Amino acid sequence: MFNMQSNLSKAFLFRLSIITLSIALIAPTSFAQNTRPLTQTEFMQMVTRLSSQPENLNTVIEELRSRGIGFEVTRGIRSVVATRSRNDATLRRTLDEAERRRLNPNGSTVPPEAESAALLEEARAATLAAAEGLPDFLVKQLVTRSYARGTSKSWITADRLTVLVSYREGLGERYKLVFKNDQAVIDEGERGSYAQTEGTTSTGEFASRLTALFAPETQAEFKAVDTDILRDRRTIIYEYAVKQSNSKHRISATAPGGVTEAEAVIVGYQGKIWIDRETRRVLRLESTAIDIPASFPVSAAVSRIDYDWATINNKRYLMPLRAELELTAGREQNIVQTRNDIRFRNYRKFGSELEIIIDDDDEEPPSGN
């Protein structure tokens, strides 16, 4: 289950939920007719304009992915990119991958269709099997919640939360808010629940979303479209989409306090998954909601989850490492965005002691990872 709430305006709180998914084929997205590599002048002009046109960030990223680059990425270029994009991690990673392709084009070739299809099926089997074998565990979530006016992406920190998550077979995930802005949260029943916290919240990153994506009843179709390197692992990127007619991706807007549901819609969504070419496991999942009715308070919803190996009770499991969630409320001149940056720390066997400390670990994964 994946839920999201946000008090993006005085009138509404927002919640997203994914129960089960049906996937349909999406053709590779083309953001530019020009297929020749970007020149340094072209790229720097695009990056420079981000200061006044931050809404074009995704276009710049897709131009990099689709066209690549024909110039050396110097320290000066990286500095300008960091400054103009407000140090956007996705743009930084995409630029690193474009540089790798420039230096080694043969190593960045998407494998033949048969090989890509076989890799996908092995990833499906491995994901579903792993979901059945999750251990009972505890983990700490460090959540930084921010907001921005319009589409500026000039994020202002709203608060910082520490959430204790426990998972037990048959019971699923339980979330408990323990710190807010470095202050301990007094347990007052439901009021101490993360789900009852005002503002954007999310659950279900551990298994629900991937198992729904790969469930046989979804009859999913994917297409291998790209390559990448995540945390030094060679991956194949697959695009996917969910038709609204098949989707059970639900967005609901609730009145303040989250007591009375105001309205809800079912939307489609599309995105990408990164599959490790050796382990056959998904290392990243991205999704973007589509077909949101124009009259609905939420106008956009984007999420990303990165997975990495964690040791629990002397065994290794692929678990969430980091997640990013963005919601947009309103349209035209009345847009407000929220972002949750979630880091998962200190996986432990359920029943063991988990030290709850205030953690300032803001370290990004290595560039290109």
C-alpha positions as CSV (number, residue, x, y, z in Angstrom):
1,M,0.0,0.0,0.0
2,F,1.3,3.4,-0.9
3,N,-0.3,6.5,0.7
4,M,0.5,10.1,0.5
5,Q,-1.1,13.1,2.4
6,S,-0.3,16.8,2.0
7,N,-1.8,20.0,3.3
8,L,-0.8,21.9,0.1
9,S,-3.6,24.5,0.6
10,K,-5.9,25.6,3.4
11,A,-8.8,23.7,1.8
12,F,-7.4,20.2,1.3
13,L,-5.2,17.4,2.4
14,F,-4.2,14.9,-0.3
15,R,-3.7,11.2,-0.3
16,L,-2.5,8.8,-3.0
17,S,-2.9,5.0,-2.8
18,I,-1.8,2.2,-5.0
19,I,-3.5,-1.2,-4.4
20,T,-2.8,-3.1,-7.5
21,L,-1.6,-2.2,-11.0
22,S,-2.2,-3.1,-14.6
23,I,0.7,-2.3,-16.9
24,A,0.6,-1.5,-20.6
25,L,3.4,-0.9,-23.1
26,I,4.7,2.7,-23.4
27,A,6.8,3.6,-26.4
28,P,10.1,5.4,-25.7
29,T,9.5,9.0,-25.0
30,S,11.0,11.4,-27.5
31,F,11.6,14.9,-26.2
32,A,13.7,16.2,-29.1
33,Q,13.6,15.6,-32.9
34,N,17.4,16.2,-33.0
35,T,19.3,13.0,-32.4
36,R,22.9,14.3,-32.7
37,P,24.8,14.7,-29.4
38,L,24.4,17.9,-27.5
39,T,27.2,20.4,-28.0
40,Q,28.7,22.2,-25.0
41,T,27.1,25.5,-26.1
42,E,23.7,23.9,-26.4
43,F,23.9,22.2,-23.1
44,M,25.2,25.2,-21.2
45,Q,22.5,27.4,-22.7
46,M,19.8,24.9,-21.5
47,V,21.3,24.7,-18.0
48,T,21.7,28.5,-17.7
49,R,18.0,29.0,-18.5
50,L,17.1,26.8,-15.5
51,S,17.6,29.7,-13.2
52,S,14.6,31.5,-14.6
53,Q,12.8,28.5,-16.0
54,P,13.2,25.6,-13.4
55,E,10.1,23.9,-14.8
56,N,12.3,22.9,-17.8
57,L,14.5,20.7,-15.7
58,N,12.9,17.4,-16.8
59,T,13.3,18.5,-20.4
60,V,17.0,19.0,-20.0
61,I,17.3,15.6,-18.3
62,E,15.5,13.9,-21.2
63,E,17.6,15.7,-23.8
64,L,20.7,14.4,-22.1
65,R,19.3,10.8,-22.0
66,S,18.1,10.8,-25.6
67,R,20.9,12.7,-27.3
68,G,24.0,12.3,-25.1
69,I,26.9,14.7,-25.2
70,G,29.8,15.5,-27.6
71,F,32.0,17.3,-25.1
72,E,34.1,16.6,-22.0
73,V,32.4,17.3,-18.7
74,T,34.8,19.5,-16.8
75,R,34.8,20.6,-13.2
76,G,33.6,24.0,-14.3
77,I,30.6,22.5,-16.1
78,R,29.7,20.5,-13.1
79,S,29.8,23.6,-10.9
80,V,27.5,25.5,-13.2
81,V,25.1,22.5,-13.4
82,A,25.0,22.3,-9.6
83,T,24.4,26.0,-9.2
84,R,21.8,26.5,-11.9
85,S,19.8,23.3,-11.1
86,R,19.9,23.9,-7.4
87,N,22.1,20.8,-7.1
88,D,19.5,18.5,-8.6
89,A,20.6,14.9,-8.0
90,T,18.8,13.4,-11.1
91,L,20.4,15.9,-13.5
92,R,23.8,15.3,-12.0
93,R,23.5,11.5,-12.4
94,T,22.2,11.8,-15.9
95,L,25.1,14.0,-16.9
96,D,27.5,11.4,-15.5
97,E,25.9,8.7,-17.5
98,A,26.1,10.8,-20.7
99,E,29.8,11.2,-20.0
100,R,30.3,7.5,-19.6
101,R,28.5,6.9,-22.9
102,R,30.7,9.4,-24.7
103,L,33.8,7.7,-23.5
104,N,32.5,4.1,-24.0
105,P,29.6,4.0,-26.4
106,N,29.7,0.2,-26.9
107,G,29.4,-0.4,-23.2
108,S,26.1,1.6,-23.1
109,T,24.2,-0.4,-25.8
110,V,20.8,-1.8,-24.9
111,P,20.9,-5.6,-25.3
112,P,18.9,-7.4,-28.0
113,E,15.1,-7.7,-27.4
114,A,15.3,-11.4,-26.5
115,E,18.0,-10.8,-23.9
116,S,16.1,-7.8,-22.5
117,A,12.9,-9.8,-22.2
118,A,14.7,-12.7,-20.4
119,L,16.3,-10.2,-17.9
120,L,12.8,-8.7,-17.2
121,E,11.3,-12.1,-16.5
122,E,14.1,-13.1,-14.2
123,A,13.6,-9.8,-12.4
124,R,9.9,-10.5,-12.1
125,A,10.5,-14.0,-10.6
126,A,13.2,-12.7,-8.2
127,T,11.1,-9.8,-7.0
128,L,8.0,-11.9,-6.3
129,A,10.1,-14.6,-4.5
130,A,11.9,-12.0,-2.4
131,A,8.6,-10.4,-1.3
132,E,7.5,-13.8,0.1
133,G,10.8,-14.0,2.1
134,L,11.0,-10.7,3.8
135,P,12.2,-11.0,7.4
136,D,10.6,-9.4,10.4
137,F,12.6,-6.1,10.7
138,L,12.8,-2.6,12.1
139,V,14.2,0.4,10.3
140,K,14.4,4.2,10.9
141,Q,13.0,6.6,8.3
142,L,14.5,10.1,8.1
143,V,12.0,12.4,6.3
144,T,12.7,15.9,5.2
145,R,9.5,17.6,4.0
146,S,9.7,20.8,1.9
147,Y,7.4,23.0,-0.1
148,A,7.8,25.5,-3.0
149,R,5.6,28.1,-4.6
150,G,4.7,27.7,-8.2
151,T,7.0,25.4,-10.2
152,S,10.2,27.1,-9.0
153,K,11.5,24.1,-7.1
154,S,13.0,26.5,-4.7
155,W,12.4,24.1,-1.8
156,I,11.9,25.5,1.7
157,T,12.2,23.0,4.5
158,A,8.9,22.6,6.4
159,D,10.0,20.0,9.0
160,R,12.1,16.9,9.6
161,L,10.6,13.7,10.9
162,T,12.0,10.5,12.3
163,V,9.7,7.5,11.8
164,L,10.2,4.0,13.2
165,V,9.0,1.3,10.9
166,S,8.4,-2.3,11.9
167,Y,7.5,-5.1,9.6
168,R,6.2,-8.6,10.7
169,E,4.9,-11.4,8.5
170,G,1.2,-11.4,8.4
171,L,0.9,-7.9,9.9
172,G,2.7,-5.9,7.3
173,E,4.3,-2.5,8.0
174,R,3.6,-0.3,11.1
175,Y,4.7,3.3,11.2
176,K,5.3,5.3,14.3
177,L,6.4,9.0,14.4
178,V,9.0,9.4,17.2
179,F,10.7,12.8,16.4
180,K,9.5,16.0,14.7
181,N,12.0,18.8,14.3
182,D,14.3,17.2,16.8
183,Q,11.6,17.0,19.5
184,A,10.2,13.7,20.8
185,V,6.6,13.0,19.9
186,I,4.4,11.9,22.7
187,D,2.5,8.7,22.0
188,E,-1.2,9.6,22.1
189,G,-2.6,6.6,20.2
190,E,-3.6,7.4,16.7
191,R,-2.2,10.9,17.0
192,G,1.3,9.4,17.3
193,S,0.8,7.5,14.0
194,Y,2.8,8.6,11.0
195,A,-0.3,8.3,8.8
196,Q,-2.2,10.8,11.0
197,T,0.6,13.4,10.7
198,E,-0.5,16.5,8.8
199,G,1.4,17.0,5.6
200,T,2.8,14.6,3.0
201,T,3.3,11.0,4.2
202,S,4.0,7.7,2.4
203,T,4.0,4.0,3.1
204,G,4.5,0.8,1.1
205,E,8.1,1.4,-0.2
206,F,9.3,-2.0,1.0
207,A,7.5,-4.5,-1.2
208,S,4.0,-3.5,-2.2
209,R,4.8,-1.4,-5.2
210,L,7.3,-3.7,-6.9
211,T,5.2,-6.8,-6.3
212,A,2.1,-5.0,-7.7
213,L,4.2,-4.0,-10.7
214,F,5.3,-7.6,-11.4
215,A,2.2,-9.5,-10.4
216,P,1.1,-12.0,-13.1
217,E,-2.4,-10.6,-13.2
218,T,-1.2,-7.2,-14.3
219,Q,-0.1,-8.7,-17.7
220,A,2.6,-6.1,-17.8
221,E,4.5,-5.2,-20.9
222,F,7.8,-3.3,-20.7
223,K,10.3,-2.0,-23.2
224,A,14.1,-1.8,-22.7
225,V,15.1,1.8,-23.6
226,D,18.4,2.7,-22.0
227,T,21.4,1.7,-19.8
228,D,22.7,3.3,-16.7
229,I,25.1,2.6,-13.8
230,L,23.7,2.8,-10.2
231,R,26.0,2.4,-7.2
232,D,28.6,0.9,-9.6
233,R,26.1,-1.7,-10.9
234,R,25.4,-2.0,-14.6
235,T,21.6,-1.7,-15.3
236,I,19.1,-1.8,-18.1
237,I,16.3,0.8,-17.9
238,Y,12.7,-0.3,-18.9
239,E,9.8,2.1,-19.5
240,Y,6.3,1.1,-18.5
241,A,2.9,2.7,-18.4
242,V,-0.5,2.0,-16.7
243,K,-3.6,2.8,-18.5
244,Q,-6.2,4.6,-16.5
245,S,-8.8,2.0,-17.5
246,N,-6.7,-0.8,-15.9
247,S,-5.2,1.2,-13.0
248,K,-6.2,1.1,-9.3
249,H,-3.9,4.0,-8.5
250,R,-6.2,6.2,-6.4
251,I,-5.7,9.8,-5.4
252,S,-8.0,11.3,-2.8
253,A,-8.3,14.8,-1.4
254,T,-9.5,15.1,2.2
255,A,-10.8,17.9,4.3
256,P,-8.4,19.4,6.9
257,G,-7.6,16.9,9.6
258,G,-7.9,14.0,7.2
259,V,-11.3,13.0,8.6
260,T,-13.8,13.5,5.8
261,E,-12.9,12.4,2.3
262,A,-13.7,15.2,-0.2
263,E,-13.2,13.5,-3.5
264,A,-11.1,10.8,-5.2
265,V,-10.0,9.8,-8.7
266,I,-8.4,6.8,-10.3
267,V,-5.4,7.8,-12.5
268,G,-3.0,6.1,-14.8
269,Y,0.8,6.4,-14.4
270,Q,4.0,5.7,-16.2
271,G,7.7,5.5,-15.4
272,K,10.9,3.5,-15.5
273,I,12.6,0.7,-13.6
274,W,16.4,0.0,-13.4
275,I,17.3,-3.7,-13.4
276,D,20.7,-5.0,-12.3
277,R,22.1,-6.9,-15.3
278,E,23.8,-9.5,-12.9
279,T,21.6,-9.9,-9.9
280,R,18.3,-9.5,-11.9
281,R,16.9,-7.2,-9.2
282,V,15.2,-3.8,-9.4
283,L,17.5,-1.0,-8.1
284,R,15.2,2.0,-8.9
285,L,11.5,2.5,-9.5
286,E,10.2,5.8,-10.9
287,S,6.5,6.7,-11.5
288,T,4.5,9.7,-12.6
289,A,0.7,10.0,-12.4
290,I,-1.1,10.7,-15.7
291,D,-4.7,11.4,-16.7
292,I,-5.4,13.4,-13.6
293,P,-8.7,15.3,-14.2
294,A,-8.2,19.0,-14.7
295,S,-10.8,19.8,-11.9
296,F,-9.0,17.7,-9.3
297,P,-6.9,19.6,-6.6
298,V,-3.8,17.5,-7.2
299,S,-2.3,18.2,-10.6
300,A,0.8,16.1,-10.5
301,A,2.4,13.3,-8.5
302,V,5.9,11.9,-9.0
303,S,7.9,9.4,-6.9
304,R,11.2,7.5,-7.0
305,I,12.5,4.7,-4.8
306,D,16.1,3.5,-4.8
307,Y,16.9,0.0,-3.5
308,D,20.1,-1.4,-2.1
309,W,21.3,-4.4,-0.1
310,A,20.9,-4.4,3.7
311,T,22.0,-7.0,6.2
312,I,19.3,-8.2,8.6
313,N,20.0,-11.0,11.0
314,N,23.2,-12.0,9.1
315,K,21.3,-12.2,5.7
316,R,21.3,-9.7,2.8
317,Y,18.0,-8.3,1.5
318,L,17.3,-5.7,-1.2
319,M,15.5,-2.9,0.7
320,P,14.7,0.8,0.1
321,L,17.7,3.1,0.5
322,R,16.1,6.4,-0.4
323,A,12.8,7.7,-1.7
324,E,11.6,11.0,-3.1
325,L,8.0,12.0,-3.5
326,E,6.6,15.2,-5.1
327,L,3.0,16.5,-5.2
328,T,1.7,19.5,-7.0
329,A,-1.6,21.2,-6.1
330,G,-3.4,23.7,-8.2
331,R,-2.8,24.9,-11.7
332,E,-1.7,28.1,-13.6
333,Q,-1.1,30.9,-11.1
334,N,-2.0,29.0,-8.0
335,I,0.5,26.1,-7.8
336,V,2.1,24.8,-4.6
337,Q,4.4,21.8,-4.5
338,T,5.6,19.6,-1.7
339,R,8.6,17.2,-1.6
340,N,9.4,14.4,0.8
341,D,13.0,13.2,0.9
342,I,13.1,9.9,2.7
343,R,16.2,8.0,3.8
344,F,16.1,4.6,5.4
345,R,18.7,3.8,8.1
346,N,19.7,1.1,10.5
347,Y,17.8,-2.0,9.4
348,R,17.6,-4.5,12.3
349,K,15.9,-7.8,13.1
350,F,12.5,-7.3,14.7
351,G,12.9,-7.5,18.5
352,S,16.4,-6.1,18.6
353,E,17.2,-2.7,20.0
354,L,17.0,0.1,17.5
355,E,18.7,3.3,18.7
356,I,16.5,6.3,17.9
357,I,18.8,9.2,17.4
358,I,18.6,12.6,15.7
359,D,20.4,11.9,12.4
360,D,21.8,14.7,10.2
361,D,23.0,12.3,7.5
362,D,22.4,14.3,4.4
363,E,25.1,12.6,2.3
364,E,24.1,11.9,-1.3
365,P,24.9,8.6,-2.9
366,P,28.0,8.8,-5.0
367,S,27.6,10.8,-8.2
368,G,26.2,8.7,-11.0
369,N,24.6,6.3,-8.5
